[in-house]
Amino acid sequence: MSKIQEENWELMTVLQIPWPDTKSLSKTDRTFLLEKATEVKAEIIKQQQQQQQNAARQAELQNMAAPSA
């Protein structure tokens, strides 16, 4: 895949910009939107990590509250 195709794919999947629209972006708009896509991906990863930590804490609390066998 070419660099432009990779960028278009990222804009389409992360920001949900329709594929035909990704082809007509100016260089300035493409750069801006790719930066925003990077920010969105970082936020998604952060939220996933927080959810995993919360699930681990919840499981730990449930284990502590469970009666010993």
N, C-alpha and C positions, 0 to 999 in steps of 0.2 A: 504494500500500500504506500502511496505517496504521503508526504508530510501534510499536504492540503487535505487529503482524504482522512488522515488520522485526526487532524484538527476538526474537520467537518463532523466526524463521528463523535468526537468529544462534545462539540457544541450541541449536536442532536441528542445525545444520550443524557448529558448532564443538565443542560439548560432547556432541553426539549424544543429547540429551534428546528423547524422542518428542514429536511435535507436541501430542497431547492433554494431555500432562503440562505443557507450557509454558503452557497456558491456565489452569491451576489454581494457579499459583504466587502466593504472597503478594508484596506489594510489596518487603518486605525480602529475601526469597529471590531475587526477580527481579533486584534491584539487585546482590546479592552474586554471582549467577551471571553476570550481564553483565560484571561486573568480572573474574571469572575467565576468561570468554571472551576478553576483551581481553588478559589476560596470556598465554593460550594462543596467540592470534594473534601476539603479539609474539615469543614463543619460536619459533614456526614460521618467522617471517620471519628471525630471527637464525640459525636452523639452515640455512635455505636460502642465506643469504648466506655462511655458513661453507663450505657445500658448493661453492658457486660459486668461492670463493677457493681452496679445496683443488684443485678441478678445474683452475683456471687455473695454479696452482703446478705441478701434475703435468704439464700440457701444456708449461709452460716448461722443466721438468727434462728431459722427453723431447726437446724441441727442442735443448737444450744437449748431450744425450748422442748425438744423431743425427749421423752423419758428414757433413761438409760435402761438397756436390756440386761 
